[in-house]
């Protein structure tokens, strides 16, 4: 879970995840929308992959990134569980 929170701590990575929630995108498509270098973007992708927030599909030399919705759902459920009030035991 700490990998997920680390990944979400960056505004750039949150922006990437926001883009991927609508559709899968290649690294080139994402880099066109962000004003950062390709090596920096690659580092962000590595953090997102390590947290299992994105999955990749490689066809020849093109890598397509998509949101790993099952992990995102698990994270949201965990956060909601942390924030919800526990019913006091009698």
Order of alpha helices (4+ residues) and beta strands (2+ residues): alpha-alpha-beta-alpha-alpha-beta-beta-alpha
